[in-house]
Amino acid sequence: MKVVTIDIIAKEWFDRVNGNSYFSAQITLNYGMTDSKTIKIGFTGGHSEYYVQKSGEVLKQLLYTDQEKYETGGLKGLGSYCRDAGIILRTGIQTGCLKRTVKDWGE
């Protein structure tokens, strides 16, 4: 599959009792095209832009991207990879969600 666009939408919940953030995300490859595919990331710890990093890791693991690894073991950022590969990347996160909507949405 040739990836032309990557759209990532996430929902975030903040656990005020323990001070942790969680998210779930949906990645759509080739949005609106006949070969579009959606990949879901279930309830995972992390906040802010971590959903983009995690999505990059999942896409590499599923062989949809071939981001290079640095000597330190980290991956090239998904934004940089998409820019260099000519892939359109769109991201968004909805914060302040209820725990049940975040848990159910990514499964």
Helices and strands as residue ranges (DSSP letters): E 5-15, E 20-29, E 37-45, H 50-61, H 78-85, E 88-94, H 99-105
